[in-house]
Amino acid sequence: MNNTDASSAAYIADLIRQCFANTAFPAIRPQTVSLGVTQAQADDTLDKLCTRVDMALYKAKRGGKNRVVII
């Protein structure tokens, strides 16, 4: 998200997480989503940025799923 700091992005990610968790999927059991958030740094390459957000995602999953983690 352009012009958004990490805490604001995490807030928006948590709204997405909540909406998804509250969505009924009639054919399957309730579903959840984990999200990773990071903020781009001036010296980031696309690879560095993706690696960091991937780390945040897996940290969220290891932490019990259905959560947002900022790195």
C-alpha positions as CSV (number, residue, x, y, z in Angstrom):
1,M,0.0,0.0,0.0
2,N,1.6,3.2,-1.1
3,N,2.1,6.0,1.4
4,T,1.0,3.7,4.3
5,D,3.2,2.9,7.3
6,A,3.5,-0.6,8.7
7,S,1.1,-0.1,11.6
8,S,-1.6,1.3,9.3
9,A,-1.1,-1.5,6.9
10,A,-1.3,-4.0,9.7
11,Y,-4.6,-2.4,10.8
12,I,-6.0,-2.8,7.3
13,A,-4.7,-6.4,7.1
14,D,-6.5,-7.2,10.4
15,L,-9.7,-5.8,9.0
16,I,-9.3,-8.1,6.0
17,R,-8.5,-11.0,8.4
18,Q,-11.7,-10.3,10.4
19,C,-13.9,-10.0,7.4
20,F,-12.6,-13.3,6.0
21,A,-13.1,-15.1,9.3
22,N,-16.7,-13.8,9.5
23,T,-17.5,-15.0,5.9
24,A,-19.7,-18.0,5.7
25,F,-18.5,-20.8,3.4
26,P,-21.6,-23.1,3.3
27,A,-19.8,-26.1,1.7
28,I,-16.8,-26.1,4.1
29,R,-16.0,-25.3,7.8
30,P,-15.2,-21.8,8.8
31,Q,-11.9,-20.5,7.3
32,T,-9.2,-18.1,8.6
33,V,-6.3,-16.3,7.1
34,S,-2.9,-15.2,8.4
35,L,-1.2,-12.2,6.9
36,G,2.3,-10.8,7.0
37,V,3.1,-7.1,6.8
38,T,6.4,-5.3,6.3
39,Q,7.4,-1.8,5.3
40,A,9.6,-1.2,2.3
41,Q,13.0,0.2,3.1
42,A,15.0,2.5,0.9
43,D,17.6,-0.1,0.1
44,D,15.1,-3.0,-0.5
45,T,15.2,-5.1,-3.6
46,L,11.9,-6.8,-4.6
47,D,13.5,-10.1,-3.4
48,K,14.4,-8.6,0.1
49,L,10.9,-7.2,0.5
50,C,9.2,-10.5,-0.5
51,T,11.5,-12.5,1.8
52,R,10.7,-10.2,4.8
53,V,6.9,-10.4,4.2
54,D,7.1,-14.1,3.7
55,M,8.9,-14.4,7.1
56,A,6.1,-12.4,8.7
57,L,3.5,-14.7,7.1
58,Y,5.1,-17.9,8.4
59,K,5.6,-16.3,11.8
60,A,1.9,-15.6,11.9
61,K,1.1,-19.2,10.9
62,R,3.5,-20.6,13.5
63,G,1.9,-18.3,16.1
64,G,-1.4,-20.1,15.9
65,K,-2.8,-18.9,12.6
66,N,-5.6,-16.3,12.1
67,R,-3.4,-13.4,12.9
68,V,-1.4,-10.5,11.4
69,V,2.3,-10.2,12.1
70,I,4.5,-7.2,11.3
71,I,8.2,-7.5,10.6
